[in-house]
């Protein structure tokens, strides 16, 4: 006979706001049957903890520093064996995000207005092999594509053309980090950063930092609020 602990669902929470993580942990553990085994403050930490802890479910925010939740999800699903079920929990339900989530193989997407009970239900459902999306998002996934969705799809396809390193550098540049800062953060040379940055610009047909920022926003790599001051300057 299995112990109660063997039946519990292990969960990794990733959100850049400590108060959000703490609140989610408290609420989920009240629901029963769920153990939060780790918390990450950014996407890179989420990937590292997923490799270390092998949670059954990873709950990821999209807008996180260093590595956004979509790229973190992609890496977790590719690099962690067996891969956890990934659930996106975001304040946004934009088509650009939803298109990318569907392509990645993420099996759940909830908006942050969701109740703790629904979140716990979603975790249990996807752990059981089902999919779980907020109703408004599920309706859009099942509806005929609109022009907005087609534009988001084109953006998604362009993102897929970038290597994992290029995607990471794109996010850091779009967040406003200088080449020297990115190099120190990733443990590579400034010349290597410049090479990757130029490769990204060549692939996307862009010519300046402002263009990279606009692309990153349109493709859901970063939130529009992050760099609004840069684009307005």
Secondary structure, 3 states (H helix, E strand, C coil): CCCHHHHCEEEEEECCCHHHHHHHHHHHHHHCCEEEEEEECCHHHHHHHHHHHCCCEEEECCCCCCCCHHHHHHHHHHHCCCCCEEEEEECCCCHHHHHHHHHHCCCEEEECCCCHHHHHHHHHHHHCCCCEECHHHHHHHHCCCCHHHHHHHHHHHHHHCCCHHHHHHHHHHHCCCCHHHHHHHHCCCHHHHHHHHHHHHHHHCCCCHHHHHHHHHHCCCCCCCCCHHHHHC
